Amino acid sequence: MKRAFSPGRLLALGLVLLAVFLALLVLPSNDYIFLPDKAHPVAPLVTVPGGQDPRVGGVYYVDVIVRRAKLLEKLFGGLHEGADLYPASAINPPGVDDAQRRRIDLQDMQDSQVVAAAVALRAAGKKVVSRPVGAKVEAVQPGKPAVGKLEPDDVITAVDGTRITSPADVFTAMRPHSPGDTVAFTVRRGTRTRVQRIRTTAADDGTKRAVVGVLLEPALDIRLPLDVRIDAGGVGGPSAGLAFALDILEELGRNVVHGKKIAATGEILPNGAVGPIGGIKQKTIGARETHVDAFLVPAGENARDAKRYARGLRIIPVESFSQALRALATLR
């Protein structure tokens, strides 16, 4: 009786299966994977003139490992505790590729550091000077004319040659235009300034208002009284802002953490408000596994999601920097 598989055929089949497995293990998919990372102490990253790191306890920031998911991870739902998979369209802003998103994330981190220092120094009673210098692009709406022309963190400094110092100025400059008109936006991106001509479309609210499809926020030039420096390495995004602000105030001599290990996440805004962030599931797991005493998170949906993965970790929802300080002062 003839055998169905000879040793040679079995060996060949095994090699093929091994090659397929290795390909699945190594080759990237089109999806992204979010993975938890441990919480990191902030004090080694921050330098405040005349400041001192806390001797006991301290502030910790949490980040998320974001990378292209391997084919095997995509097929089996991540293969890691706390992993989440997302399509590229959910990660990269409209019209932005991986390299551009990385640059935007790093710019967000730099901006958050300056704002965090400003908020902390004001809380310490020091004078911080800020002046409006334009309208900053917060987001670009999918399918709108601005896609591929403007991107997050661009600062609009003029519209049709008219100087812009705030989002309200942009709305005023756009008012005379009708849908279909072409508008010239003078935009600062990093250290470069360019003029982008964008054809407008009608607003989604049913009016004849001409829009290009961007959400705007004030762009500020912030001058600090102290040379506060933060080296976050290659970490990007604005979500460490609250942690930075807490640590800077601690190093300035305020007893913020009271000897405890406190993890914190949240975008810090110039007025001291704490804004929502992404990756709260992974950040909660990272804080939990670092065994901190409490985890400060933005109030609302972030806090509700964090409590789902806390497993005994104390979650403290906060809406502002001052509220975070009060919560830590009364933490038992």
C-alpha positions as CSV (number, residue, x, y, z in Angstrom):
1,M,0.0,0.0,0.0
2,K,1.4,3.4,-1.0
3,R,1.8,5.9,1.7
4,A,0.0,9.2,1.2
5,F,2.9,11.3,2.5
6,S,6.5,10.4,2.2
7,P,9.1,11.8,4.7
8,G,10.2,14.2,2.0
9,R,6.7,15.5,1.5
10,L,6.1,15.9,5.2
11,L,9.3,17.8,5.5
12,A,8.4,20.1,2.6
13,L,4.9,20.6,4.1
14,G,6.4,21.5,7.5
15,L,8.8,24.0,5.9
16,V,5.9,25.6,4.1
17,L,3.9,25.9,7.3
18,L,6.9,27.3,9.1
19,A,7.4,29.9,6.4
20,V,3.7,30.9,6.6
21,F,3.9,31.1,10.4
22,L,7.1,33.2,10.3
23,A,5.5,35.5,7.7
24,L,2.4,36.0,9.9
25,L,4.7,36.7,12.8
26,V,6.9,39.2,11.0
27,L,4.9,40.9,8.3
28,P,2.9,44.0,9.3
29,S,-0.8,44.4,8.5
30,N,-2.7,47.5,7.6
31,D,-4.0,47.8,11.2
32,Y,-2.5,49.4,14.3
33,I,-2.2,47.7,17.6
34,F,-2.4,49.6,21.0
35,L,-0.4,47.9,23.8
36,P,0.0,48.8,27.5
37,D,3.3,50.2,28.7
38,K,4.4,50.6,32.3
39,A,4.1,54.0,34.0
40,H,7.3,56.1,34.0
41,P,8.5,58.6,36.6
42,V,8.3,62.1,35.4
43,A,11.0,63.7,37.7
44,P,14.0,62.4,35.7
45,L,12.7,64.0,32.6
46,V,12.0,67.5,34.1
47,T,14.6,70.2,34.9
48,V,13.4,73.2,36.9
49,P,16.0,75.8,37.9
50,G,16.5,75.5,41.7
51,G,14.0,72.6,41.8
52,Q,14.4,69.3,43.5
53,D,13.0,65.8,42.7
54,P,10.7,64.3,45.3
55,R,12.6,62.0,47.7
56,V,9.6,59.8,48.3
57,G,6.8,59.0,45.9
58,G,6.5,61.1,42.7
59,V,4.4,61.7,39.6
60,Y,4.2,59.1,36.8
61,Y,3.1,59.4,33.3
62,V,1.7,56.6,31.2
63,D,1.9,56.1,27.5
64,V,0.7,53.6,24.9
65,I,2.8,51.5,22.6
66,V,1.4,52.1,19.1
67,R,2.7,50.2,16.1
68,R,1.6,48.3,13.0
69,A,0.0,45.0,14.0
70,K,1.6,41.9,12.7
71,L,-0.6,39.7,10.5
72,L,-0.7,37.0,13.3
73,E,-1.8,39.6,15.8
74,K,-4.5,40.8,13.4
75,L,-5.8,37.3,12.8
76,F,-6.0,36.4,16.5
77,G,-7.2,39.7,18.0
78,G,-3.9,41.1,19.3
79,L,-2.5,38.1,21.2
80,H,-1.6,40.4,24.2
81,E,-3.4,41.4,27.3
82,G,-5.0,44.8,26.9
83,A,-4.3,45.0,23.2
84,D,-6.7,46.8,20.8
85,L,-6.6,46.8,17.0
86,Y,-7.6,49.8,14.9
87,P,-7.7,50.5,11.2
88,A,-5.3,53.2,9.9
89,S,-8.3,55.5,9.2
90,A,-8.9,55.6,13.0
91,I,-5.3,56.5,13.8
92,N,-4.1,58.9,11.1
93,P,-6.0,62.2,10.6
94,P,-7.5,62.7,7.2
95,G,-4.8,63.2,4.5
96,V,-2.0,62.3,6.9
97,D,0.4,59.4,6.6
98,D,2.4,57.6,9.3
99,A,5.4,60.0,9.1
100,Q,3.2,63.1,9.2
101,R,1.3,61.7,12.2
102,R,4.5,61.0,14.0
103,R,5.6,64.6,13.4
104,I,2.2,65.8,14.7
105,D,2.4,63.7,17.8
106,L,5.9,65.0,18.6
107,Q,4.7,68.6,18.1
108,D,1.7,67.9,20.4
109,M,4.1,66.7,23.0
110,Q,6.3,69.8,22.8
111,D,3.2,72.1,23.0
112,S,1.9,70.2,26.0
113,Q,5.2,70.7,27.8
114,V,5.1,74.5,27.4
115,V,1.4,74.6,28.5
116,A,2.1,72.3,31.5
117,A,5.0,74.5,32.6
118,A,2.8,77.6,32.2
119,V,-0.1,76.1,34.3
120,A,2.3,74.9,37.0
121,L,4.2,78.2,37.2
122,R,1.0,80.2,37.5
123,A,-0.2,77.9,40.3
124,A,3.1,78.6,42.0
125,G,2.4,82.4,41.8
126,K,4.8,83.2,39.1
127,K,4.0,85.5,36.1
128,V,3.5,83.8,32.8
129,V,2.9,85.9,29.7
130,S,0.9,84.6,26.8
131,R,-0.4,86.4,23.7
132,P,-2.6,85.2,20.8
133,V,-0.7,84.6,17.6
134,G,-3.2,82.8,15.3
135,A,-5.7,80.0,15.0
136,K,-4.4,76.5,15.5
137,V,-5.9,73.6,13.6
138,E,-7.2,71.1,16.1
139,A,-8.7,68.7,13.6
140,V,-9.5,68.3,9.9
141,Q,-12.9,66.9,9.0
142,P,-12.9,63.9,6.7
143,G,-14.1,64.6,3.1
144,K,-13.7,68.3,3.4
145,P,-11.5,70.6,1.2
146,A,-8.9,71.1,3.8
147,V,-7.9,67.4,3.7
148,G,-4.4,67.2,2.3
149,K,-4.0,70.9,2.5
150,L,-4.1,71.6,6.3
151,E,-3.3,69.2,9.2
152,P,-3.5,69.3,13.0
153,D,-1.1,71.8,14.7
154,D,-1.0,74.1,11.6
155,V,-1.3,77.7,12.7
156,I,-3.3,80.0,10.5
157,T,-1.8,83.5,10.6
158,A,-3.6,85.2,7.8
159,V,-6.7,84.7,5.5
160,D,-6.5,86.4,2.1
161,G,-3.7,88.5,3.5
162,T,-5.6,89.7,6.6
163,R,-3.8,89.0,9.8
164,I,-5.3,86.3,12.1
165,T,-4.8,86.2,15.9
166,S,-7.7,84.0,16.9
167,P,-10.3,81.5,15.6
168,A,-12.8,84.3,15.7
169,D,-10.7,86.2,13.2
170,V,-10.9,83.3,10.8
171,F,-14.7,83.2,11.1
172,T,-14.8,86.9,10.4
173,A,-12.5,86.6,7.4
174,M,-14.6,83.7,6.0
175,R,-17.9,85.5,6.3
176,P,-17.9,87.4,3.0
177,H,-17.1,84.2,1.0
178,S,-19.6,81.9,-0.7
179,P,-19.3,78.2,-1.2
180,G,-17.0,77.5,-4.2
181,D,-14.8,80.6,-3.5
182,T,-11.0,80.0,-3.2
183,V,-9.5,81.3,0.0
184,A,-5.8,81.9,0.7
185,F,-4.6,80.7,4.1
186,T,-1.2,81.7,5.3
187,V,-0.1,78.8,7.5
188,R,2.8,78.2,9.8
189,R,3.8,74.5,10.1
190,G,6.8,74.1,12.4
191,T,9.3,76.7,11.3
192,R,8.0,77.0,7.8
193,T,5.3,79.3,6.5
194,R,3.3,78.7,3.3
195,V,0.2,79.9,1.6
196,Q,-2.5,77.2,0.9
197,R,-5.3,78.1,-1.5
198,I,-8.4,76.0,-0.7
199,R,-11.7,76.0,-2.5
200,T,-14.6,76.3,0.0
201,T,-17.7,74.2,0.3
202,A,-21.1,74.7,2.1
203,A,-21.3,74.0,5.8
204,D,-23.1,70.9,6.9
205,D,-25.7,72.9,8.9
206,G,-27.7,73.7,5.7
207,T,-26.6,77.3,5.5
208,K,-24.7,79.0,2.7
209,R,-21.7,79.5,5.0
210,A,-18.4,78.8,3.2
211,V,-16.1,76.4,5.1
212,V,-13.0,74.3,4.4
213,G,-13.6,71.7,7.2
214,V,-11.3,72.5,10.1
215,L,-11.8,72.7,13.9
216,L,-9.8,75.6,15.4
217,E,-8.4,76.6,18.8
218,P,-6.4,79.6,19.9
219,A,-2.6,79.6,19.1
220,L,-0.6,81.2,21.9
221,D,2.9,82.4,22.3
222,I,3.8,81.5,25.9
223,R,6.7,83.1,27.6
224,L,7.9,81.4,30.9
225,P,9.7,83.2,33.7
226,L,11.8,80.1,34.3
227,D,13.7,77.9,31.9
228,V,11.8,74.7,32.5
229,R,13.0,71.8,30.3
230,I,11.4,68.5,29.7
231,D,13.0,65.6,27.8
232,A,10.4,63.0,26.9
233,G,12.6,61.2,24.4
234,G,10.5,59.9,21.5
235,V,7.2,59.9,23.3
236,G,4.5,61.9,21.4
237,G,1.0,63.2,22.0
238,P,-0.4,65.7,24.5
239,S,-1.7,63.3,27.2
240,A,1.2,63.7,29.6
241,G,0.5,67.3,30.1
242,L,-1.3,66.9,33.5
243,A,1.6,64.7,34.8
244,F,4.2,67.2,33.7
245,A,2.3,70.1,35.4
246,L,2.0,68.2,38.7
247,D,5.7,67.3,38.7
248,I,6.9,70.8,37.9
249,L,4.9,72.2,40.8
250,E,6.3,69.5,43.0
251,E,9.8,70.4,42.0
252,L,9.1,74.0,42.7
253,G,8.6,73.1,46.3
254,R,4.9,72.4,46.6
255,N,4.0,69.2,48.3
256,V,1.8,67.8,45.6
257,V,2.1,64.0,45.9
258,H,2.5,63.8,49.7
259,G,5.0,60.9,49.5
260,K,2.7,58.8,47.2
261,K,3.2,57.3,43.7
262,I,0.7,59.1,41.6
263,A,0.1,58.3,37.9
264,A,-1.7,60.9,35.8
265,T,-2.9,61.3,32.3
266,G,-4.8,64.1,30.5
267,E,-4.2,66.9,28.1
268,I,-3.6,70.1,30.0
269,L,-5.1,73.3,28.5
270,P,-3.8,76.8,28.9
271,N,-6.7,77.7,31.3
272,G,-5.8,74.7,33.5
273,A,-8.6,72.5,32.2
274,V,-7.9,68.8,31.7
275,G,-9.0,67.4,28.4
276,P,-9.7,63.8,27.3
277,I,-7.1,61.5,25.9
278,G,-6.9,58.2,23.9
279,G,-5.7,54.8,24.9
280,I,-7.2,54.9,28.4
281,K,-7.6,51.1,28.6
282,Q,-3.9,50.5,28.0
283,K,-2.8,53.4,30.3
284,T,-4.9,52.1,33.1
285,I,-3.3,48.7,32.8
286,G,0.1,50.2,32.7
287,A,-0.6,52.3,35.8
288,R,-2.1,49.3,37.6
289,E,0.9,47.1,36.8
290,T,3.3,49.7,38.1
291,H,1.5,49.6,41.5
292,V,0.9,53.3,41.9
293,D,-1.2,54.6,44.7
294,A,-3.8,56.4,42.5
295,F,-4.4,57.3,38.9
296,L,-5.7,60.7,37.9
297,V,-7.7,60.7,34.6
298,P,-9.9,63.1,32.8
299,A,-13.5,63.1,34.1
300,G,-16.2,61.7,32.0
301,E,-15.8,58.8,29.5
302,N,-12.1,58.4,30.3
303,A,-12.8,57.9,34.0
304,R,-15.6,55.5,33.3
305,D,-13.5,53.4,31.0
306,A,-10.5,53.5,33.4
307,K,-12.6,52.1,36.2
308,R,-13.5,49.1,34.0
309,Y,-9.8,48.0,34.0
310,A,-8.7,49.4,37.4
311,R,-8.9,46.1,39.4
312,G,-8.4,47.8,42.7
313,L,-6.4,50.8,41.4
314,R,-7.9,54.0,42.7
315,I,-9.2,56.1,39.8
316,I,-9.6,59.9,40.5
317,P,-11.5,61.8,37.8
318,V,-10.5,65.4,37.4
319,E,-11.6,68.3,35.2
320,S,-8.9,70.8,36.0
321,F,-5.4,71.2,37.4
322,S,-6.7,72.9,40.6
323,Q,-9.1,70.0,41.2
324,A,-6.3,67.5,40.8
325,L,-4.3,69.4,43.5
326,R,-7.3,69.4,45.8
327,A,-7.8,65.6,45.2
328,L,-4.2,64.8,46.0
329,A,-4.2,67.0,49.1
330,T,-7.1,65.0,50.6
331,L,-6.1,61.6,49.3
332,R,-6.0,59.0,52.0
